[in-house]
Amino acid sequence: EMVYDYHIRMKGVNTNCIKRKAEKCYGGDIVKLYEDLYDGKKVTFNLSDGKIVFKRKDMQYVTLDKFERVLEFKNLQIQTDDETDDENASEPEQDENI
């Protein structure tokens, strides 16, 4: 049986946190979560993902109930491959040593 799924990645946020946020706030629709980020909305992720997190401070350990990271895509500019190809349409340089 073939299984199809998304390859979900985000710098600084693990896949389980992304899926949990999508389940909790977007009805399980990960694309809607990314659309909110694309539209410039801030999205808060709890990186502890329901687990205990230890933080070391001045040689002491404290437990954190939540460890949050807020993400926002700023000044997002998207280029298609066609636009990139048009801008870089110059001839490739030849190496004189070949």
C-alpha positions as CSV (number, residue, x, y, z in Angstrom):
1,E,0.0,0.0,0.0
2,M,1.4,3.4,-1.0
3,V,1.2,6.2,1.6
4,Y,1.4,9.8,0.6
5,D,2.2,12.5,3.1
6,Y,3.8,16.0,3.4
7,H,7.5,16.5,4.1
8,I,7.0,19.0,6.9
9,R,9.9,21.2,8.0
10,M,10.5,24.5,9.8
11,K,13.7,25.8,11.2
12,G,13.7,25.6,15.0
13,V,10.4,23.7,15.3
14,N,10.2,19.9,15.1
15,T,7.7,18.1,13.0
16,N,5.6,16.9,16.0
17,C,5.1,20.4,17.2
18,I,4.0,21.5,13.8
19,K,1.5,18.7,13.5
20,R,0.2,19.3,17.0
21,K,-0.3,23.0,16.3
22,A,-2.2,22.1,13.1
23,E,-4.4,19.6,14.9
24,K,-5.1,22.1,17.8
25,C,-5.7,25.3,15.8
26,Y,-6.3,24.4,12.1
27,G,-8.4,21.2,12.2
28,G,-5.3,19.2,11.3
29,D,-4.7,21.2,8.1
30,I,-1.0,21.9,8.0
31,V,-1.4,23.9,4.7
32,K,-3.6,26.4,6.5
33,L,-1.0,26.8,9.2
34,Y,1.7,27.6,6.5
35,E,-0.8,29.9,4.7
36,D,-1.2,31.9,7.9
37,L,2.6,32.2,8.2
38,Y,2.8,33.2,4.5
39,D,0.2,35.9,5.1
40,G,2.4,37.4,7.8
41,K,0.6,36.2,10.8
42,K,2.5,35.2,13.9
43,V,2.2,31.6,15.0
44,T,3.3,30.4,18.5
45,F,4.6,26.8,18.9
46,N,5.1,25.0,22.2
47,L,8.4,23.3,21.7
48,S,8.1,21.2,24.9
49,D,5.3,19.3,23.0
50,G,3.8,18.1,26.3
51,K,7.2,16.9,27.6
52,I,9.3,18.2,30.5
53,V,12.0,20.6,29.5
54,F,15.0,21.3,31.6
55,K,16.8,24.7,31.5
56,R,20.2,25.2,33.1
57,K,20.7,28.6,34.8
58,D,23.6,29.5,37.1
59,M,24.4,25.8,37.7
60,Q,20.7,25.1,38.7
61,Y,18.1,23.2,36.8
62,V,14.5,24.4,36.4
63,T,11.6,22.7,34.7
64,L,9.6,24.5,32.1
65,D,5.9,23.7,31.6
66,K,6.1,25.3,28.2
67,F,8.8,26.4,25.9
68,E,7.4,28.6,23.2
69,R,8.7,29.9,19.9
70,V,6.9,32.6,17.9
71,L,7.4,32.5,14.2
72,E,6.6,35.0,11.5
73,F,7.6,35.2,7.9
74,K,8.6,38.8,7.2
75,N,9.1,40.5,3.8
76,L,8.3,37.3,2.0
77,Q,9.3,37.4,-1.7
78,I,8.5,34.5,-3.9
79,Q,10.1,33.9,-7.3
80,T,9.1,31.2,-9.8
81,D,11.8,29.3,-11.6
82,D,10.8,31.1,-14.8
83,E,11.4,34.6,-13.2
84,T,14.8,33.4,-11.8
85,D,15.8,32.0,-15.2
86,D,14.9,35.3,-17.0
87,E,17.0,37.4,-14.6
88,N,20.0,35.1,-14.8
89,A,19.8,34.5,-18.6
90,S,23.4,35.6,-19.3
91,E,25.8,33.2,-20.9
92,P,27.8,31.0,-18.5
93,E,31.4,31.9,-18.1
94,Q,34.0,29.7,-19.7
95,D,37.1,28.6,-17.7
96,E,40.2,29.5,-19.7
97,N,42.0,26.5,-18.2
98,I,39.8,24.0,-19.9
